[in-house]
């Protein structure tokens, strides 16, 4: 009964956020996950030796993938395989299901040398995977965003656990992000721009900390480009992709003892003015991070809310003295530890322990915010007033067209039939 309830609610949410979840109490130890592209192979390399995970893939071999470094992914895979010269000198960045098969099968061969195993199955079509793999336990989805809801719901209708790379966007009727150099997330039809990509990481702790619901109003300021047409300067109409830079303002209503608050998003190298408190320390704002502004001062933190500190430094020292707190040191490798802990939490949830901090049922408000920000950008920065209960923009009827998507027959989103 609980799985029906979760999937029905999630499917309703997926029609505007693309996320849903299933939590089964009985679960075998082995889990399989499905990843695409370079952002899928990187986790393969990190977790190749994890005894709780077996994996399946959908994309074939290639060396034309995009990444943040020309050789970093190859080096990490080579390290995982124990083959330092693996594909050294290849023409580009490796990716695809044949690469993933090699990672997983080598890891199993190293761990199970005395025993035989069947190897790793691979599919080009997730529907065939779900139909043929009867002992499939779990699915990790890292495809372009427009398929996240479709695959997630299909997997959960089969009773599988689901892990999404990110849990929001595309469009409000389905939701969810990612952004590999704007290859697909920069396009309206396949993603939600930079906010849907990195905002999912950065703003999740903010939404949880302040218990934010969907915003009541959103407005944006997108950058624009101009060109000459017959010697006349014109603004290029952005009708297919998100801007290179923007700012977005989200307004949230009061809730409980919390007053109303505003949240501002900056991307594309845009930043707020340097606060006076930071000028006092002769510092500037970092390239990325969070800044909390309250009645009694300001707090700076890392992009995911890590390493928070009061500014200026003298106030932080005063606070430590008053609270008898020791000086803290920055620990290296914290991001990788957090990733490993997140995977361990998810595997634990699949086995019947408590839900993770990234439970899909917590993702509604941030998904609504990301979607509304994307819609405002698509409309050139228009201000949107949002009624979350009715799932409607109330001041601009044409904006509601961006909150739904027409699906081809056989690809409709529904939560029934679990």
C-alpha positions in Angstrom: 0.0 0.0 0.0 2.8 2.4 0.9 4.5 1.9 -2.5 1.3 2.6 -4.3 0.9 5.8 -2.3 4.4 7.0 -2.9 4.4 6.3 -6.6 1.0 7.9 -7.1 2.0 11.0 -5.3 5.4 11.0 -7.0 3.9 10.5 -10.5 1.6 13.5 -9.8 4.7 15.5 -8.8 6.7 14.1 -11.8 4.2 15.5 -14.2 5.7 18.8 -13.0 9.1 17.6 -11.5 10.1 14.3 -13.0 10.8 12.6 -9.7 9.4 9.7 -7.8 10.4 7.2 -5.2 9.8 3.7 -4.0 11.0 2.2 -0.7 10.8 -1.5 -0.3 11.4 -3.2 3.0 12.7 -6.4 1.6 15.8 -6.0 -0.5 18.6 -8.3 -1.6 22.2 -7.2 -1.1 23.1 -6.8 -4.8 22.0 -3.6 -6.5 22.4 -2.6 -10.1 22.6 1.0 -11.4 22.5 2.5 -14.8 24.7 5.4 -15.9 25.4 7.3 -19.1 28.3 9.4 -20.4 31.3 10.8 -18.6 29.2 11.8 -15.6 28.2 8.1 -15.3 31.7 6.7 -15.8 33.2 8.8 -13.0 31.0 7.1 -10.3 31.8 3.8 -11.9 35.4 4.4 -11.3 34.9 5.6 -7.8 32.6 2.7 -6.7 34.1 -0.1 -8.9 35.0 -2.1 -5.8 31.7 -1.5 -3.9 30.4 -5.0 -3.0 26.8 -3.6 -2.8 26.7 -2.5 -6.4 26.6 -4.1 -9.8 25.9 -1.9 -12.8 24.4 -1.8 -16.3 24.9 0.8 -19.0 23.2 2.1 -22.2 25.7 4.0 -24.3 28.3 2.4 -26.5 32.1 3.0 -26.6 33.5 6.4 -27.7 36.1 9.0 -27.2 34.1 12.1 -28.1 32.7 12.8 -24.6 32.9 16.1 -22.8 34.4 16.6 -19.3 36.0 19.2 -17.1 39.5 17.9 -17.9 41.0 16.2 -20.9 42.6 13.3 -19.0 41.1 13.3 -15.5 38.4 10.7 -16.3 40.8 8.4 -18.1 43.3 8.6 -15.2 40.5 7.8 -12.7 39.3 4.8 -14.7 42.9 3.6 -15.2 43.4 3.8 -11.5 40.2 1.8 -10.8 41.2 -0.8 -13.3 44.8 -1.1 -12.0 46.0 -0.3 -15.5 47.9 3.0 -15.5 48.3 3.0 -19.3 44.7 2.2 -20.1 43.7 4.1 -23.3 46.6 6.4 -22.8 47.0 8.4 -26.0 43.4 7.9 -27.1 42.0 10.7 -29.3 39.6 12.0 -26.8 37.7 11.5 -23.5 36.4 7.9 -23.1 32.8 7.0 -22.3 30.0 4.6 -23.0 28.8 1.2 -22.0 31.8 -0.8 -23.2 34.0 1.4 -21.0 31.7 0.8 -18.1 31.6 -2.9 -18.7 35.3 -3.0 -18.6 35.4 -1.1 -15.3 32.9 -3.3 -13.6 34.0 -6.6 -15.0 37.7 -5.9 -14.1 36.6 -4.9 -10.6 34.7 -8.2 -10.2 37.6 -10.2 -11.7 39.9 -8.6 -9.1 37.6 -9.2 -6.2 36.3 -12.7 -7.3 39.3 -14.1 -9.0 38.8 -17.7 -7.6 35.1 -17.7 -8.7 33.2 -17.3 -11.9 30.6 -14.6 -12.6 28.4 -13.8 -15.6 29.7 -10.3 -16.2 27.8 -7.1 -16.7 24.8 -6.8 -19.0 24.3 -3.7 -21.1 21.3 -2.2 -22.9 20.6 0.7 -25.3 17.0 0.8 -24.2 15.9 1.1 -20.6 12.6 -0.5 -21.3 14.4 -3.7 -22.5 16.5 -3.5 -19.3 13.5 -3.3 -17.0 11.7 -6.1 -18.9 14.6 -8.6 -19.1 16.5 -8.1 -15.9 14.2 -9.9 -13.5 16.5 -9.6 -10.5 17.2 -5.9 -11.0 17.0 -4.2 -7.6 17.8 -0.5 -8.2 18.3 2.0 -11.0 20.5 5.1 -11.0 19.5 7.6 -13.7 22.0 9.9 -15.3 20.5 10.4 -18.8 19.7 13.9 -20.2 17.1 15.5 -18.0 14.1 15.1 -20.3 14.1 11.3 -19.7 14.5 11.3 -15.9 10.8 11.2 -15.0 10.0 8.6 -17.7 12.7 6.2 -16.6 12.1 6.8 -12.9 8.4 6.1 -13.0 8.9 3.1 -15.3 11.4 1.6 -12.9 9.3 2.2 -9.8 6.2 0.7 -11.5 8.4 -2.4 -11.7 9.1 -2.1 -7.9 12.7 -0.9 -8.2 14.6 1.6 -6.1 15.6 4.8 -7.9 18.5 7.2 -7.5 18.5 10.4 -9.7 21.6 12.4 -10.4 19.6 15.5 -9.4 16.0 15.8 -8.5 14.4 18.7 -10.2 13.6 20.3 -13.6 12.2 20.0 -17.1 9.7 21.5 -17.4 7.6 22.0 -14.3 5.5 19.1 -15.4 8.5 16.8 -15.0 11.5 18.6 -13.4 15.2 17.9 -13.1 18.8 19.2 -14.0 22.5 18.5 -15.0 24.8 20.6 -17.3 27.9 19.3 -19.1 29.2 22.5 -20.6 25.6 23.3 -21.7 25.7 20.4 -24.1 22.1 19.4 -23.2 21.1 21.4 -20.1 21.5 24.7 -21.9 18.7 23.7 -24.3 15.1 24.3 -23.3 14.0 20.9 -24.5 16.6 18.9 -22.5 17.4 20.7 -19.3 17.0 23.7 -17.1 20.2 25.7 -17.5 22.8 26.4 -14.9 20.2 26.8 -12.1 18.8 23.3 -12.7 22.3 21.9 -12.8 24.3 23.4 -9.9 21.4 25.0 -8.0 20.2 21.5 -7.1 23.4 21.0 -5.1 23.8 24.4 -3.6 20.2 25.2 -2.7 19.1 21.8 -1.3 20.5 22.5 2.2 19.0 26.0 2.1 15.5 24.6 1.4 15.9 22.0 4.1 17.4 24.4 6.7 14.6 27.0 6.3 11.9 24.5 5.5 11.0 26.4 2.3 7.8 25.7 0.4 7.5 26.7 -3.3 8.2 30.3 -3.9 5.3 32.7 -4.2 7.1 34.9 -6.7 10.0 34.6 -9.1 11.7 37.2 -11.3 15.0 36.9 -13.3 17.5 39.1 -15.1 19.0 37.1 -18.0 22.0 38.3 -20.0 21.4 38.8 -23.7 23.4 39.0 -27.0 23.1 41.5 -29.8 24.0 41.3 -33.5 24.1 43.5 -36.6 21.4 43.0 -39.2 21.7 45.3 -42.2 23.9 47.5 -40.0 21.3 47.8 -37.3 22.0 46.4 -33.8 19.3 44.0 -32.7 18.8 41.8 -29.6 18.9 38.2 -30.4 15.7 36.4 -29.5 16.6 33.5 -27.1 14.0 30.9 -28.1 16.0 27.7 -27.8 18.6 27.9 -25.0 19.2 29.5 -21.6 21.4 32.6 -21.1 25.1 32.6 -20.5 24.5 34.4 -17.2 21.6 35.6 -15.0 20.3 36.6 -11.6 17.1 35.2 -10.2 15.1 36.4 -7.2 12.8 34.0 -5.3 10.3 35.3 -2.7 9.1 32.9 0.0 6.1 33.4 2.3 6.4 33.3 6.1 6.1 29.9 7.7 5.7 29.2 11.4 8.2 31.4 13.3 10.2 32.2 10.2 9.6 35.6 8.5 9.3 35.9 4.8 12.6 35.7 3.0 14.2 36.3 -0.4 16.7 34.0 -2.1 19.0 35.4 -4.9 20.7 33.1 -7.4 23.7 34.3 -9.5 25.5 32.4 -12.3 27.7 33.0 -15.3 30.3 34.8 -13.2 27.7 37.3 -11.8 28.0 37.9 -8.1 26.4 40.3 -5.6 28.4 43.3 -4.5 31.3 42.6 -2.1 29.8 43.2 1.4 31.5 45.8 3.7 32.2 43.0 6.2 34.4 41.3 3.7 36.1 44.5 2.6 37.1 45.0 6.2 39.1 41.8 5.9 40.5 43.0 2.6 38.9 40.0 0.8 36.6 39.5 -2.1 33.8 37.0 -2.8 34.9 33.7 -4.0 33.9 32.4 -7.5 31.1 30.4 -5.9 29.5 30.1 -2.5 26.5 31.0 -0.3 25.9 34.2 1.7 23.3 34.4 4.4 22.2 38.0 5.3 20.4 38.5 8.5 19.4 41.3 10.8 22.6 41.0 12.9 25.2 40.1 10.3 26.3 37.9 7.5 27.6 34.4 7.1 29.6 33.0 4.2 29.8 29.4 3.3 31.0 27.1 0.5 28.9 26.3 -2.5 27.1 23.4 -0.7 26.9 25.3 2.6 30.1 23.8 3.9 32.7 25.7 6.1 30.3 28.5 7.2 31.9 31.5 8.9 30.7 34.9 10.2 32.2 37.9 8.5 34.2 40.0 9.3 36.8 37.7 10.8 36.8 39.6 14.1 33.1 38.7 14.6 33.9 35.1 14.0 36.7 35.2 16.6 34.3 36.9 19.1 31.7 34.2 18.4 34.2 31.4 18.9 35.4 32.9 22.2 31.8 33.4 23.5 30.9 29.8 22.6 34.3 28.3 23.6 34.7 26.8 20.2 38.1 25.7 18.9 39.5 26.9 15.6 38.5 24.6 12.7 40.7 23.3 9.9 39.7 22.5 6.4 39.8 18.8 5.8 40.8 17.6 2.4 38.8 15.0 0.5 35.5 16.1 2.1 33.6 16.1 -1.2 34.6 12.5 -2.0 33.7 11.4 1.5 30.3 13.0 1.2 29.7 11.2 -2.1 30.6 7.9 -0.6 28.4 8.5 2.4 25.5 9.5 0.1 25.8 6.2 -1.9 26.0 4.3 1.4 22.9 6.0 2.7 21.0 5.2 -0.5 22.0 1.5 -0.4 21.0 1.4 3.2 17.6 2.9 2.4 17.2 0.2 -0.4 17.8 -2.4 2.3 15.1 -1.1 4.5 16.8 1.6 6.7 15.6 5.2 7.0 15.1 7.4 4.0 18.1 9.5 2.9 18.5 13.2 3.1 17.8 13.3 -0.6 14.4 11.6 -0.4 12.4 12.4 -3.5 9.4 13.4 -1.4 11.4 16.3 -0.1 12.2 17.6 -3.6 8.9 19.3 -4.5 9.6 22.8 -3.3 13.1 23.1 -4.8 11.9 21.5 -8.0 9.1 24.1 -8.2 11.6 26.9 -7.6 14.0 25.7 -10.3 11.2 25.2 -12.8 9.8 28.7 -12.2 13.3 30.2 -12.4 13.7 28.5 -15.8 10.3 29.7 -17.0 11.1 33.2 -16.0 14.3 33.1 -18.0 12.6 31.6 -21.0 10.2 34.5 -21.0 13.0 37.1 -20.9 12.9 37.8 -17.2 9.2 38.2 -16.6 8.0 38.2 -12.9 5.8 35.2 -12.1 3.3 35.0 -9.2 2.8 31.3 -8.3 -0.1 29.5 -6.7 1.5 26.2 -5.6 -1.8 24.5 -4.6 -3.3 25.2 -8.0 0.1 24.7 -9.8 -0.5 27.9 -11.8 1.2 31.2 -12.6 -1.6 33.6 -11.7 -0.4 36.9 -13.3 0.9 35.7 -16.7 -1.3 33.0 -18.2 1.1 32.3 -21.1 3.7 31.2 -18.6 1.6 28.1 -17.7 2.3 26.7 -21.2 5.8 26.1 -19.9 4.6 24.1 -16.9 3.3 21.2 -19.0 4.5 18.9 -21.7 2.6 16.9 -24.3 3.9 13.3 -24.4 3.7 10.9 -27.3 1.4 7.9 -27.0 3.0 5.3 -24.8 5.3 7.8 -22.9 2.7 9.4 -20.7 3.5 9.8 -17.0 1.3 8.0 -14.5 1.9 6.4 -11.1 -0.7 3.6 -11.2 -0.2 -0.1 -11.9 2.7 -0.6 -9.4 
